[in-house]
Amino acid sequence: MASVALLCPRRIWCAREAARSVVGLRGRRGHATDTSTHTSPLSEESREGGSKHVAIVGGGAAGFYTAARLLAKTQGSNKVLVDIFEQLPTPHGLVRYGVAPDHPEVKNCMSKFRDVAEDRRVRYFGNVKIGGSGCGLTLQALQSVYDGVVLAYGASRDKKLGIPGEDGSGDRTGVLSARRFVAWYNGLPAAQDLRPDLESFDKIVIIGHGNVALDCARMLLTDPDVLATTDITAQALGALRRSRIRHVEMVGRRGPLQVSFTTKELREMTKIPGLRIVSDVALISDQCASEAGAEYLARSRPLKRMMDLLLKHAVPPSAGGGSCPGTAADGGAGKSFELSFLRSPVRVLFDQKWDSSDCGNDSAPATATTTVPQVLRLQKNTLEGPPDAARAQPTGEFVDVPCAMVLRSIGYASTPIEGAPFDRRRRIVPNIGGRAIDANDELVPGLYVAGWLKRGPIGVIATTMQDAYRTADAVAVDMANDAEKGPRCVSRADIDARLAELGLDKATAVTNADWKKLEAYEIENGSRLGKPREKVPSVQDMLHVIRS
């Protein structure tokens, strides 16, 4: 692959001048009506001379919202053309692969993204990885061609617990990532090798008190016949039909006033037929009734409503609400969802003997009748500080919980891309209002960031939209202020030539027309099964559908 550093200064200048007009690489591709024939996005010649060109790395919500805002904010002589690069053939990121299958309303934003992709000023380059080993294009290559580059590739890793047994023992699987579990049932190709243990025992423990944890719990406890009408993958649906899981416990290190999930997500759990919600009702009541708690809830009405909802539906374990895993204590029919507070994971043990008479006590597993796949050892905590800044403090007391497996859901994490500044503590690209800054707090010309990579993995899709808009506004202002210099590349044809020279393989790149063909295939297959779509969970199969 050609290296930008090896290009002569004159060629680097020409490439940079061309890049500023590349933002619209897609040209008229989005308006193609015949999707049966594959054509490369590199084949079109632009008539948009003089326009600035922006590359967006990441085809998820942050990337598409950034593009949408740029289209709205740049018109006439300040026109900006946009190229979106995505390492998967499919666009829409976590909207496609992270939103729960039973939340189709959350995916409504995909209609807006389709409109963006259809705009003549936008081109989509799927199946193109930027940066990393074995990739055709580097960030430096894009910077040499485009007037601006927006990094919007999100957070593809997750935080770890850092406890013994987390990574497994011998041939035994350790703690699984909730992020990968979600990706598995949503059809992300990279997660299809996941083999969650849903059959060796009847309980799963989830570490974390956020919405992703609740999504996992809901998927595990919802009737598969209900899920069969969603876009969950056929493989995941089959596994859930065979599942023995009847009890899910969500564990958090702090108290009820510090949970991160929303009332909407909790209310959905209350609507699962026959599901018992179990929690320490006395603790919740005490926390809410304390002077500090009452004052805190008075300032946070959504949290107050959530605590009221929890108190209305929860029963304490002592009331028989939580059945002992691995037993027939509930007659073999009921399901339970337990919210546990003031517990921190300290170790995962494997193939432990478990005495069902010890269910719910604080002793270690005793020699008994059942060997359980995993036992999660938890340390009890107390809280210090006010509710809005409470810290968990260990007590030295422990409780063991038997389970088929443990899922961790304690947050996502972004990864660096070579050539861009990266704050390894905060796991973001450091920035001021979306403009990237280096280690000396100096602006990096032409480099921007949006979404989770900009602010960290927090917030919902609407949060990402507002965040992306602010970044796009910064890009638009900079492009307008820099208009006198002209674009780095004078036409899309120049950009196409430069990208091919720098390593973009036109034969493997996926266009918006290609994606539309794949999407139509998924929708057609799904309609036969009474589903919105049946996702193709393999990149190889996706490309086969597109090229056929």
Secondary structure, 3 states (H helix, E strand, C coil): CCCHHHCCHHHHHHHHHHHCCCCCCCCCHHHCCCCCCCCCHHHCCCCCCCCEEEEEECCCHHHHHHHHHHHHHCCHHHCEEEEEECCCCCCCHHHHHCCCCCCHHHHHHHHHHHHHHHCCCEEEEECCCECCCCCCECHHHHHHHCCEEEECCCCCEECCCCCCCCCCECCECCCEEHHHHHHHHHCCHHHCCCCCCCCCCCEEEEECCCHHHHHHHHHHHCCHHHHCCCCCCHHHHHHHHHCCCCEEEEECCCCHHHCCCCHHHHHHHHCCCCEEEEECHHHHHHHHHCHHHHHHHHHCHHHHHHHHHHHHHEECHHHCCCCCCCCCCCCCCCEEEEEECCEEEEEEEEEEEECHHHCCCCCCCCCCCEEEEEEEEEEEEEEECCHHHCEEEEEEEEEEEEECEEEECCCEECCCCCCCCCECCCCECCEECCEEECCCCCEEEEEEECCHHHHCCCCCHHHHHHHHHHHHHHHHHHHHHCHHHCCECCCHHHHHHHHHHHCCCCCCCECHHHHHHHHHHHHHHHHHCCCCCCCCCCHHHHHHHHHC
